[in-house]
């Protein structure tokens, strides 16, 4: 069998410890552990996490992969159920004051905000404008949106949030910002949409996907704190997907391709310029609401949703492509 020297034209360095700052493609033999190691690129992947306690879809979300939050949604009926995630398991917390589905969320696990949504039946007359703020223990009333709506896009934090698009019986393009007390009308989206998702802050946001009517769209727009402008479209038109991240590192996952209502497992990442396909979810699902709305495209959290037949309770955790030291052989 050919040796490494014959194949690569070099010998493997023998080291007592792993290098502190290896370069991509570097290979060495660790004489202390007796293994050959190398520094290589690890592919993006979704991995299983702990199941949510209340199986549902259409909830709002906030937080990060290791400190997540979901609230509201619909199980057999609208719920105000709230759960926190610690990176392994979900735990029940105090419920929302108003049970609702199709709501939006943003912020951190201990300082989050949900707003909009609807009560049954899902009609414009059931649309909600009220907001609720969470401090890690209790929900309290916040300021009301100027336009009651459901299935809207969102991003930001509890004291600086952005709401855009949504459904009032038809798709709308209204945008509003929240300062921790009240909502203020801002410049509209260029394309009115419902069932869309967003990522980022009130001064650097991105909104993607959704439906102007019945067909899903791949449309992406960026917000600079004042105006929305067109950006590169996603590779696949979708709505009811999940979303998380920041304007220059966003993630879109799952969803459906109306009007065919095909539930998908696709994941795309956005670098501020283009969308790229990456690792697919293990479970096809319409998220019905982002599970996380903070962080970047290096991590993501998908919880619950609808698989085309029934609600699901599974959770998946996303890790994007990264470089790491890997063991190749053992002695």
C-alpha positions in Angstrom: 0.0 0.0 0.0 1.3 3.5 -0.9 2.6 5.6 2.0 1.4 9.1 2.8 4.8 10.3 1.6 4.4 8.7 -1.8 0.8 10.1 -2.2 1.4 13.6 -0.8 5.1 14.0 -1.2 5.7 14.7 2.4 5.8 12.9 5.8 3.3 13.3 8.6 4.7 15.5 11.4 4.9 13.9 14.8 3.7 16.1 17.6 3.2 15.6 21.3 0.2 18.0 21.3 -2.2 19.2 18.6 -1.1 22.5 17.0 -2.7 25.6 18.5 -3.5 27.2 15.1 -3.7 24.5 12.4 -4.2 25.4 8.8 -6.9 23.8 6.6 -5.6 20.4 5.3 -2.8 20.0 7.8 -2.3 16.5 9.1 -0.2 15.3 12.0 0.4 12.3 14.3 -0.3 12.9 18.0 2.3 10.8 19.8 0.6 11.3 23.2 -2.8 9.9 22.1 -1.4 7.6 19.4 -3.7 8.9 16.6 -3.5 10.6 13.3 -5.4 13.9 13.2 -6.1 16.6 10.6 -7.8 20.0 10.3 -10.7 19.8 7.9 -14.0 21.3 6.9 -17.0 19.7 8.6 -20.3 19.9 6.6 -23.4 21.6 7.8 -26.0 19.4 9.4 -29.2 19.2 11.4 -29.1 17.1 14.6 -32.0 15.9 16.8 -32.8 17.8 20.0 -35.4 17.4 22.7 -39.0 17.3 21.8 -41.3 20.1 22.8 -43.9 19.2 25.4 -47.0 20.5 23.6 -47.2 19.4 19.9 -48.2 22.3 17.8 -47.6 24.7 14.9 -48.1 28.4 14.4 -46.1 29.6 17.4 -43.9 32.6 17.9 -40.3 32.2 18.9 -37.2 33.9 20.3 -33.8 33.2 21.8 -30.9 31.1 20.6 -30.1 27.4 20.0 -29.1 26.8 23.6 -31.6 29.2 25.2 -34.7 29.2 23.0 -38.3 30.1 23.6 -41.6 29.1 21.8 -45.0 30.5 22.8 -48.6 30.2 21.5 -49.6 28.3 18.4 -52.3 25.7 17.8 -52.4 22.1 19.1 -56.0 20.9 19.1 -57.0 24.5 19.8 -55.2 27.8 20.1 -52.8 27.8 23.1 -50.8 30.3 25.2 -48.4 27.6 26.2 -44.8 28.8 26.7 -41.7 26.6 26.7 -38.0 27.3 27.2 -35.2 25.3 25.7 -31.8 24.8 27.4 -30.0 23.1 24.5 -31.2 19.6 25.5 -34.8 19.7 26.7 -37.9 21.9 26.8 -39.6 23.0 30.1 -43.1 24.4 30.6 -43.3 28.0 31.7 -46.1 30.5 32.4 -48.6 30.9 29.6 -49.3 33.9 27.4 -52.1 36.1 28.6 -53.9 35.7 25.2 -53.9 32.3 23.5 -53.1 32.8 19.8 -51.6 31.3 16.7 -49.8 32.9 13.7 -48.0 35.3 16.0 -44.5 36.7 15.6 -41.7 36.8 18.1 -38.2 38.1 18.7 -35.6 38.8 21.4 -33.9 36.7 24.0 -35.2 33.9 26.2 -35.2 36.2 29.2 -36.3 39.3 27.4 -38.6 38.4 24.5 -41.6 39.9 22.7 -44.5 38.4 20.8 -47.1 40.3 18.9 -50.0 39.9 16.4 -51.5 36.5 15.5 -55.2 35.5 15.6 -57.8 33.8 17.7 -60.1 31.2 16.2 -61.5 31.3 13.6 -58.6 32.4 11.4 -60.3 35.5 9.9 -59.4 39.2 9.8 -61.9 39.7 12.6 -59.8 37.5 14.8 -56.6 39.4 14.1 -54.7 40.7 17.1 -52.7 43.8 17.6 -51.6 43.3 21.2 -48.0 42.6 22.3 -46.7 40.7 25.3 -43.3 41.0 26.9 -41.5 38.1 28.7 -38.9 38.5 31.4 -38.0 34.9 31.8 -40.8 34.2 34.2 -44.0 36.2 33.4 -45.7 37.7 30.4 -47.0 41.3 30.7 -48.8 43.6 28.3 -46.8 45.7 25.8 -47.9 48.3 23.2 -50.3 47.4 20.5 -49.5 47.3 16.8 -51.1 50.0 14.7 -52.3 47.3 12.3 -53.7 44.1 13.7 -52.3 41.2 11.6 -51.2 37.6 11.7 -48.6 35.5 9.9 -46.2 38.4 9.8 -42.4 38.8 9.7 -40.4 39.9 12.7 -36.9 40.5 14.0 -35.0 42.5 16.6 -35.1 42.5 20.4 -37.7 43.3 23.1 -36.9 47.0 23.2 -36.2 47.4 19.4 -38.4 45.2 17.3 -39.5 45.2 13.7 -42.9 43.9 12.4 -43.5 43.7 8.6 -46.0 42.2 6.2 -48.6 39.8 7.4 -52.2 38.9 6.8 -55.4 40.9 7.3 -57.5 38.6 4.9 -55.0 39.5 2.2 -51.3 40.2 2.2 -50.1 43.7 3.4 -46.8 45.6 3.2 -47.0 47.6 6.4 -43.8 47.9 8.6 -43.7 49.0 12.2 -40.9 49.4 14.8 -41.2 49.0 18.6 -39.2 50.9 21.1 -40.2 48.9 24.2 -43.3 51.0 24.8 -45.1 51.8 21.5 -45.2 50.9 17.8 -44.5 53.4 15.1 -45.3 53.2 11.4 -42.4 53.0 9.0 -41.8 52.7 5.3 -43.6 49.7 3.6 -42.2 46.6 2.1 -41.9 46.8 -1.7 -43.9 43.6 -2.0 -46.7 42.9 0.4 -46.5 39.4 1.7 -47.9 37.0 4.4 -46.3 33.9 5.8 -42.8 35.5 5.5 -39.9 35.4 7.8 -37.1 37.8 8.9 -33.8 38.2 10.6 -31.6 41.0 11.9 -32.2 44.3 13.8 -34.4 47.4 13.3 -31.5 49.1 11.5 -30.3 46.1 9.4 -33.0 43.5 8.7 -33.8 41.0 6.0 -37.3 39.7 5.1 -37.7 36.6 2.9 -40.2 34.4 1.3 -43.9 34.5 1.9 -47.0 34.9 -0.3 -48.3 38.0 -2.0 -51.4 35.9 -2.9 -51.6 32.1 -3.0 -48.3 31.2 -4.7 -45.2 31.3 -2.5 -42.4 33.7 -3.5 -38.6 33.7 -3.2 -38.5 37.5 -2.8 -35.9 39.0 -0.4 -35.8 42.5 0.8 -33.3 44.3 3.1 -34.1 47.1 5.6 -31.6 49.8 6.6 -33.6 51.4 9.4 -35.6 53.6 7.0 -36.4 51.9 3.7 -36.8 48.4 2.2 -34.8 47.5 -1.0 -34.8 44.4 -3.2 -32.1 41.8 -2.6 -31.2 38.4 -4.2 -34.0 35.9 -4.2 -33.9 32.6 -2.4 -33.3 29.5 -4.5 -36.8 28.1 -3.8 -40.0 29.9 -3.3 -41.5 29.1 0.1 -43.7 30.3 2.9 -44.5 29.1 6.5 -40.8 28.5 6.8 -38.5 29.2 9.8 -36.1 32.0 10.0 -33.2 33.2 12.2 -30.0 35.2 12.1 -28.8 38.6 11.1 -28.9 40.5 7.9 -25.6 39.3 6.7 -25.9 35.7 8.0 -29.5 34.5 7.9 -31.1 31.1 7.8 -34.4 30.0 6.1 -35.6 26.4 6.8 -38.6 24.2 6.1 -41.8 25.6 4.9 -44.2 24.9 2.0 -44.5 25.7 -1.7 -48.0 27.0 -2.1 -50.3 26.6 -4.1 -49.2 22.9 -4.3 -48.9 22.9 -0.4 -45.9 20.6 -0.6 -44.1 20.6 2.7 -40.3 20.9 2.3 -37.1 20.2 4.3 -34.9 22.6 2.4 -32.5 25.0 4.2 -30.9 28.0 2.7 -28.3 30.4 4.2 -27.9 34.1 3.3 -24.5 35.9 3.5 -25.9 39.4 2.8 -25.6 38.9 -1.0 -26.7 35.5 -2.1 -28.7 32.5 -0.8 -27.0 29.0 -0.8 -28.6 25.6 -0.3 -27.3 23.8 2.8 -28.2 20.8 4.9 -31.8 19.7 4.8 -34.0 19.1 7.9 -34.5 15.5 8.9 -38.3 16.2 9.2 -40.1 18.0 6.5 -42.2 20.7 8.2 -44.1 23.9 7.9 -42.7 25.7 10.9 -45.6 28.1 11.2 -43.4 30.5 13.2 -39.6 30.9 13.8 -38.2 28.9 16.6 -35.4 31.3 17.1 -34.9 34.9 16.0 -31.4 35.7 17.4 -27.9 34.7 16.4 -26.6 34.1 12.9 -26.6 31.5 10.2 -24.0 29.3 12.0 -26.8 27.9 14.3 -30.5 27.4 14.1 -33.4 25.8 16.0 -36.5 24.2 14.5 -39.2 23.0 16.8 -42.7 21.7 16.2 -44.6 22.5 13.0 -46.8 20.6 10.6 -45.5 17.8 8.3 -48.4 17.9 5.8 -50.5 15.3 7.8 -50.2 16.2 11.5 -48.4 18.5 13.9 -45.0 17.3 15.1 -43.1 17.8 18.4 -39.6 17.1 17.2 -36.7 19.6 17.5 -33.7 19.9 15.3 -30.5 21.9 15.8 -28.5 23.3 12.9 -24.7 23.7 12.8 -23.3 25.4 9.7 -20.1 24.5 7.9 -17.0 24.9 10.1 -13.4 23.9 10.3 -12.3 21.6 13.1 -9.6 19.1 14.2 -10.7 15.5 13.4 -9.2 12.1 14.3 -8.5 10.1 11.2 -7.1 6.8 12.7 -6.4 5.2 16.0 -3.3 3.2 16.9 
